[in-house]
Amino acid sequence: MMKKGCIWVMAVILAVGCADRSYGGMEDEEIFDDMTEPIPVKIHIGAAETIVPKGSGVIGDVTEWKGEKFYVYAFGNDMLATYDVTSKTDGSRCLIDGSKDVPGTLAGKQAYMMETSNVVAWSGPDERVYYPFGSESGIVYDFFAYYLDDIQVQEMDITRLQEKIMIRVEIDGSQDLMSSKARVLADQLAGFDDEQERLYMENYCYSYYAARKGIDPVFVFKHHLTKLDFMVTPAYNANGKRTVTVDRIEVKSKYRAQFTVADRGSSDNLGLLFDDDDYARLALKDVGPDGQMLDGLEEGRYAITTLDASQDRGTPISVGTSLLLAPDEEYTGYAYLTETYPDGTVHEYPEPLELVLRNPGGFLPGNGYTVNISVYGATRVEVNIMLKPWNDGGKIEVDDEDAFGNY
């Protein structure tokens, strides 16, 4: 009786156009006797609910995600998969996007991580999403998610093609951009002792069947920008002490890009492709007393006094939040400094000091670097750069407004 049921299920799977994900021994599975119970799609960030969050080397403490908004797509992964169809028009081929919540939108479905766990909660009127069941219970889906921080995106900025989805974005140096394709974690499969069953579960993710076995999509996000953190350190000035104030720091960076957030091929295709000839000087910023991002550094906040003894060692201080830039081989930076002499005379320099920022191997996406600026005076500085682990998710405060506007 079970063999006949399994043969019928395989026929259904082929009829709905899914790829053949089966393996020998499938008839031993006992889940196929009932496919009529609706199962909601349950998604996690960082790790499955039963796994202690421990970071992935790129994103770190998943508790930093509490309440943050991101967007989700899910498409059938068979040979007929097409990413230009919406869930509103074809809920089998496109399981998840934003079109049921906002008619006509090409964006993903908005979601956020719950306050009490790393389980995702859906925004919008369509607060629950279910896997197809019955005759469509064999459809397997690929899940994608992306994070735009507070970047404002219009519908005209989103392009959905058969094989991928791209979003036109512009960065300002304070926004993090991340994406993920859900993948099965080894810890999720550890409970399946039978090797054939583990292989079957891995190949059938993500689907109605996998969900019944407790295997849910997990998003481990990847940073696509380069993070620079700045320190200033007072250095020895042979002409005596000077008080130097760092008024502004800028770095020249590419800033316009196509953000591929879903791709039918390799997950390596996800990420940013920047316009080669478009550069802007992006400013290092502070967070103001009201929690809002300022346009630059807080006035008068970063004043240091140079050393009057060569054997002394200055104490570095952190400047601003972080600069999130397009990855590049090297950068040109600009430091605007004001110098105050012991007699109180203030010298303002309208032209900034130019800083050449170089690092062996360049500045890579998902990597963080500390830029230490040794200050001898307002007309002389030296720069040293050190690789710094980026494990905190690049946490930046975001607005309460939706990232998508003007539908």
C-alpha positions in Angstrom: 0.0 0.0 0.0 2.8 2.4 0.9 4.6 1.7 -2.4 1.6 2.5 -4.4 1.2 5.8 -2.5 4.8 6.7 -3.1 4.5 5.9 -6.9 1.5 8.2 -7.0 3.4 11.0 -5.2 6.3 10.7 -7.7 3.8 11.0 -10.5 2.4 14.2 -8.9 5.9 15.6 -8.5 6.6 15.0 -12.2 3.3 16.4 -13.2 3.9 19.8 -11.5 7.2 20.1 -13.2 9.6 19.7 -10.3 13.1 18.3 -10.7 13.6 14.7 -9.8 15.0 15.0 -6.3 14.3 11.4 -5.3 16.7 8.6 -4.2 16.5 4.9 -3.7 14.5 3.9 -0.7 12.0 6.6 -0.9 9.2 4.2 -0.5 10.2 3.7 3.1 9.2 7.3 3.9 6.0 7.3 5.9 5.2 11.0 5.5 3.5 10.6 2.1 0.3 9.0 3.4 -1.2 12.5 4.2 -0.5 15.7 2.3 -3.7 17.6 3.2 -2.6 19.4 6.3 -1.6 23.1 5.6 1.9 23.9 6.8 3.0 27.5 7.3 6.4 28.6 6.0 8.7 29.2 8.9 12.0 31.0 8.4 15.0 31.7 10.7 17.9 34.1 10.7 21.4 33.0 11.6 20.5 29.6 13.0 17.5 27.3 13.4 15.4 27.9 16.5 16.9 24.9 18.3 20.5 26.0 17.6 22.3 28.5 19.8 23.2 31.5 17.6 26.9 31.5 17.1 27.6 33.7 14.0 28.9 32.7 10.6 32.1 34.7 10.3 30.3 37.4 8.4 27.2 38.1 10.3 27.6 37.9 14.1 25.2 38.3 17.0 21.8 37.7 15.5 20.1 39.5 18.4 21.2 42.7 16.6 18.5 41.8 14.0 15.5 42.3 16.4 12.9 44.3 14.6 15.0 45.0 11.5 13.2 44.8 8.2 14.3 42.7 5.3 12.6 41.2 2.2 12.0 37.6 1.1 11.4 35.8 -2.2 10.8 32.1 -2.8 10.6 30.5 -6.2 10.3 26.9 -7.5 13.7 25.5 -8.3 12.8 23.2 -11.2 13.7 23.8 -14.8 10.6 25.8 -15.4 11.4 28.3 -12.7 11.0 32.0 -13.7 11.6 34.9 -11.4 9.4 37.4 -13.3 6.1 35.8 -12.2 4.5 37.1 -8.9 2.9 35.1 -6.1 -0.3 37.0 -6.8 -0.5 35.6 -10.4 1.1 32.2 -9.7 1.5 31.1 -6.1 3.0 27.8 -7.0 5.9 29.0 -9.1 6.4 32.1 -6.9 5.6 31.1 -3.3 6.7 34.4 -1.7 7.0 38.0 -2.8 5.3 41.2 -1.8 2.6 41.2 -4.5 -0.2 39.8 -2.2 0.4 42.6 0.3 1.0 45.5 -2.2 -0.7 44.8 -5.5 1.7 45.1 -8.4 4.9 45.4 -6.4 8.0 43.6 -7.7 9.7 43.7 -4.2 10.1 40.8 -1.9 7.7 40.2 1.0 8.6 42.4 4.0 9.6 40.5 7.2 11.4 41.1 10.5 12.9 38.9 13.2 10.8 38.4 16.3 11.8 39.9 19.6 11.8 36.6 21.5 13.5 34.3 19.0 15.3 34.3 15.7 12.1 33.3 13.9 10.9 35.6 11.1 7.5 37.3 11.3 5.8 38.6 8.2 4.7 42.2 7.7 1.6 43.2 5.8 -2.0 41.8 5.7 -0.9 38.4 4.4 0.8 37.5 7.7 1.0 33.8 7.1 2.4 31.9 4.1 1.7 28.2 3.5 3.5 25.6 1.4 1.4 24.2 -1.4 0.0 20.9 -0.3 -2.0 18.0 -1.9 -1.1 17.6 -5.5 1.5 20.4 -5.3 3.2 19.1 -2.1 6.3 18.0 -4.0 7.3 21.4 -5.2 10.8 22.4 -4.0 11.6 26.1 -3.5 14.7 28.3 -3.3 14.5 31.1 -0.7 16.2 34.5 -1.0 16.4 37.5 1.4 17.9 40.9 1.2 18.5 43.8 3.5 18.5 47.5 2.3 19.0 49.3 5.6 17.2 52.7 5.1 17.8 53.0 1.4 14.7 54.2 -0.4 13.8 52.2 -3.5 11.1 52.9 -6.0 9.2 50.3 -8.1 11.1 51.5 -11.2 14.4 50.5 -9.5 13.4 46.8 -9.4 13.9 44.6 -12.4 12.6 41.0 -12.4 13.8 38.8 -15.2 13.3 35.1 -15.8 16.6 34.2 -14.2 17.3 36.9 -11.6 16.0 40.0 -9.7 18.0 43.2 -9.5 17.5 46.4 -7.6 19.1 49.8 -8.5 20.6 51.3 -5.3 22.7 54.3 -4.2 24.8 54.2 -1.0 25.7 57.1 1.2 28.3 55.5 3.3 26.1 54.8 6.4 24.0 51.9 5.0 24.6 48.2 5.1 23.6 46.0 2.2 23.3 42.2 2.7 21.6 39.2 1.1 21.3 35.5 1.5 20.1 32.4 -0.1 18.8 29.9 2.4 20.9 26.8 2.9 20.6 23.7 5.0 22.8 23.8 8.0 24.6 20.6 9.1 23.1 20.9 12.5 19.6 20.7 11.0 20.5 17.3 9.4 22.2 15.9 12.5 19.1 14.4 13.8 18.7 12.1 10.8 20.7 9.0 11.5 20.1 7.3 8.2 22.5 8.5 5.5 19.9 8.1 2.7 17.3 10.0 4.7 19.8 12.8 5.3 20.6 13.0 1.6 16.9 13.0 0.7 16.1 15.8 3.2 19.0 17.9 1.9 17.8 17.5 -1.7 14.2 18.2 -0.8 14.8 21.5 0.8 12.8 23.5 0.9 9.3 22.0 0.5 6.1 20.9 2.2 7.8 17.5 2.9 10.9 19.0 4.5 8.8 21.3 6.6 6.9 18.3 8.0 10.3 16.9 9.0 11.2 20.1 10.8 13.6 21.5 8.2 13.0 25.2 7.7 14.9 27.8 5.6 17.7 29.6 7.4 19.2 32.9 6.2 22.8 33.5 7.0 23.4 37.0 5.6 26.5 38.2 3.8 27.8 41.7 3.7 28.4 43.2 0.3 30.2 46.4 1.3 33.5 47.2 2.8 33.5 48.7 6.3 36.1 51.3 7.4 36.4 52.3 11.1 38.5 55.4 11.8 40.8 56.1 14.8 42.9 59.2 15.4 46.0 59.2 17.5 48.0 62.2 18.7 51.7 62.1 17.5 54.8 64.1 18.5 55.1 67.6 17.2 58.7 69.1 17.6 57.2 72.6 17.5 55.2 72.1 20.6 51.7 71.1 21.5 48.8 71.8 19.1 45.1 71.0 19.6 43.8 69.5 16.3 40.1 69.0 15.7 38.9 66.5 13.2 36.0 68.3 11.5 35.1 66.0 8.7 36.4 62.8 7.0 35.4 61.8 3.5 36.3 58.9 1.3 35.9 58.7 -2.5 33.9 55.7 -3.4 31.7 54.2 -6.1 28.1 54.6 -5.0 25.6 53.5 -7.7 25.1 49.8 -8.2 22.8 47.0 -9.4 22.0 44.8 -6.4 21.3 41.2 -7.5 19.1 39.8 -4.7 17.9 36.5 -6.3 19.5 34.4 -9.0 18.5 31.1 -10.5 22.1 30.0 -10.9 24.8 30.2 -8.3 24.5 32.1 -5.0 27.8 33.6 -5.9 25.9 35.8 -8.4 24.2 37.6 -5.5 25.6 41.0 -4.6 26.5 44.4 -6.0 27.8 45.5 -9.3 28.9 49.1 -9.1 29.1 51.6 -11.9 32.8 51.9 -12.7 32.9 55.6 -13.5 30.5 57.0 -10.8 32.2 58.2 -7.7 31.2 60.4 -4.8 32.9 61.6 -1.6 31.0 59.8 1.2 31.2 61.3 4.6 31.9 59.6 7.9 28.9 60.3 10.2 27.9 60.5 13.8 24.6 59.5 15.5 23.0 62.5 17.1 21.5 62.8 20.6 18.1 61.9 19.1 19.4 58.7 17.6 19.3 60.0 14.1 22.3 59.9 11.7 24.0 63.3 11.2 25.3 64.5 7.9 28.8 64.3 9.2 30.8 64.5 12.5 29.5 66.2 15.5 31.0 69.7 15.7 34.0 70.0 18.0 33.7 66.4 19.3 37.0 65.1 18.0 39.8 67.3 19.4 43.2 65.9 20.3 46.4 67.4 21.6 49.7 66.5 19.9 52.6 65.2 22.1 55.5 67.3 23.2 57.8 64.4 24.0 59.0 62.0 21.3 59.0 59.1 23.8 55.3 59.5 24.6 52.6 57.3 23.1 49.3 58.8 22.1 46.0 57.2 23.0 43.8 56.6 19.9 40.2 57.7 19.9 37.4 56.3 17.7 35.9 58.8 15.2 32.3 58.5 13.9 30.4 55.3 13.3 31.6 53.4 10.2 31.9 54.1 6.5 30.4 51.4 4.3 31.9 51.7 0.9 32.1 49.9 -2.5 34.9 47.4 -2.4 37.9 48.7 -4.3 41.7 48.2 -4.7 42.4 51.5 -2.8 40.6 54.7 -1.7 41.4 58.3 -1.6 40.3 60.0 1.7 40.0 63.6 2.8 40.5 64.9 6.3 39.3 68.4 7.2 41.3 69.6 10.2 41.4 72.7 12.4 44.4 73.6 14.5 44.5 75.7 17.7 47.9 77.0 18.9 48.7 77.4 22.7 48.0 81.2 22.5 44.5 80.4 21.3 45.0 81.3 17.7 42.8 79.1 15.5 43.9 78.1 12.0 41.3 76.7 9.7 42.4 75.0 6.5 39.8 75.2 3.7 41.5 72.4 1.7 41.5 69.0 3.3 44.5 66.7 3.7 44.5 64.0 1.1 44.8 60.5 2.5 45.8 57.5 0.3 44.3 54.3 1.8 46.0 51.2 0.6 45.9 47.6 1.9 47.6 44.5 0.5 45.0 42.7 -1.6 42.7 45.7 -1.6 39.5 46.3 0.3 37.2 43.3 0.0 33.4 42.9 0.4 32.4 41.7 3.9 35.7 42.7 5.4 36.2 45.4 8.0 39.4 47.6 8.3 40.6 50.0 10.9 42.1 53.2 9.5 44.4 54.8 12.1 45.4 58.4 11.4 48.4 59.6 13.4 48.1 63.4 13.7 51.2 65.5 14.0 49.4 68.7 13.2 46.7 70.0 10.8 49.2 69.8 7.9 50.8 66.4 8.6 49.2 63.0 9.3 50.2 59.4 8.7 47.8 56.6 7.9 48.0 52.9 9.0 45.4 50.3 8.0 44.6 47.0 9.8 42.2 44.3 8.9 39.4 44.1 11.5 36.8 41.2 11.9 33.4 42.3 10.9 31.2 40.0 13.0 28.5 42.4 14.3 26.3 42.6 11.2 27.2 46.2 10.5 24.4 47.4 12.7 23.2 50.8 11.6 20.1 52.6 13.0 17.3 52.7 10.4 14.2 54.7 10.0 10.7 53.4 10.9 9.6 54.2 7.4 9.2 51.4 4.9 12.2 51.1 2.6 9.8 50.9 -0.4 7.8 54.0 -1.3 5.7 55.6 -4.0 4.1 52.5 -5.3 
